[in-house]
């Protein structure tokens, strides 16, 4: 099914800004953990070793998945806020906690595994297509691998967001059936681009300014600041993109929008 890309992205920006204080509290611990693992990865893993870098970042992906799963539930599930506030009814609260836990764990695990699978996917194709390859001397088999990679990336794009329905305890069979229309990918890519590009541009702009101020041999404090800015803006990007995709799934699955 088709949906309004601009309106969906606008809703994502609006709600993310409106919930900025809530998100800062929710994201604080995941952001610190993500920063620690990113700093370790930068020092001990080669930048081009995408798979090893993702394996090192796996705990950070899981914690970020926890954050994004709560965010999805906040957007879609009525009365969902973090932290959980007991109602005083023990039976009702226990049921609510179990439902929340199933969704949050499912979304967090799915998010971590999806990021790991993406890293493996690109590592495999990067092994077939060397980064220093001269296009004029490329083997036809390499060109074919490149085409296959683009086609598969387009086809698999819609499944990158499965952590969203899992976070709200939706049966995956229902979701996969709804995701079958091929034209849907164009809409999802449109929402993703509108939500993805501004934080990434801000990341490159601010990162470039800090790098130029720091110089060729930056002090450890400046290195730490640059890394933190990268991690923080990447987290903002993931929050914003998740909001956009959550609103897209609301329309795809014909769900009621939370008031």
FENCORSUL-V309744 format. One line per field, one symbol per residue. psi: psi as a letter, one per 20 degrees, with the letter a starting at -180 (. if undefined). A space follows every 50 residues. Layout:
psi=???
This chain:
psi=qqrogghghghggghgghkhgghgghigghgggggghgggghhipphimg ghghhhjghhgghhhgghgggghhhgppjoqprpoqiioggggggggggg gggggggggggghghghgghghgghhhhnqhjpohijpqhhgghhgghgg ghgggighihjihghhhkkpphhgghghihphihhggghgggghhggghg ghghggggghhhhhahmqqhghgggghggggghhggghggghgghghghg ggjlrppp.
